[in-house]
Amino acid sequence: MKLYLCSMKIAVTLFHLSFLIFFISLPFWPPQYMYIVRWIPLALICIWFVFEGCPVTFMDKSLDDQIFTQILVKPFFPSISKERVIILTYIVLFIVSILCTQKYYEYIHN
């Protein structure tokens, strides 16, 4: 059972890290994909709203009521609260969404 929990934690962490890299890379994708890509941040927010957080985070019981990005930010800002990390996450979502939408509109108007 312990091996299963350890492998689950590694799998959830790898999934989160790969999704984070995928998400941050969205504005750098070719412009012809921006029509679809620009909706990913909104879809992510809808999933978080429906499930009251990330459903993948709920799989990892070792997070102790933290969110994944809070664990990533803690080494740089040790006293940051969960609420501030959530706000920071939404700011990044907003910026990625704006960059993708801007790139899409530049593509269709050229």
JOLINNOR-V165683 format. One record per pair of residues at least 4 apart in sequence whose C-alpha atoms are under 7 Angstrom apart, sorted by the first residue. I is the first residue (numbers start at 1). J is the second residue. D is the distance in whole Angstrom. If there is no record, write none. Layout:
# JOLINNOR-V165683
I;J;D
I;J;D
This chain:
# JOLINNOR-V165683
1;5;6
2;6;6
3;7;6
4;8;6
5;9;6
6;10;6
7;11;6
8;12;6
8;60;7
9;13;6
9;60;6
10;14;6
11;15;6
12;16;6
12;56;7
12;60;7
13;17;6
14;18;6
15;19;6
16;20;6
17;21;6
18;22;6
19;23;6
20;24;6
21;25;6
22;26;6
25;29;7
26;37;7
27;96;6
27;99;6
27;100;5
29;33;7
31;103;6
31;104;6
31;107;6
33;37;6
34;38;6
34;100;6
34;104;5
35;104;6
38;97;6
38;100;5
38;101;6
39;43;6
40;44;6
41;45;6
41;93;6
41;97;6
42;46;6
43;47;6
44;48;6
45;49;6
46;50;6
47;51;6
48;52;5
48;53;4
48;54;5
49;53;7
51;55;6
54;58;7
55;59;7
57;67;7
57;68;7
63;67;7
66;70;6
66;82;7
67;71;7
68;72;7
69;73;6
69;85;7
70;74;6
70;82;7
70;85;6
73;77;6
74;78;5
74;80;7
80;84;7
81;85;6
82;86;6
83;87;6
84;88;6
85;89;6
86;90;6
87;91;6
88;92;6
89;93;6
90;94;6
91;95;6
92;96;6
93;97;6
94;98;6
95;99;6
96;100;6
97;101;6
98;102;6
99;103;6
100;104;6
101;105;6
102;106;6
103;107;6
104;108;6
105;109;6
106;110;6
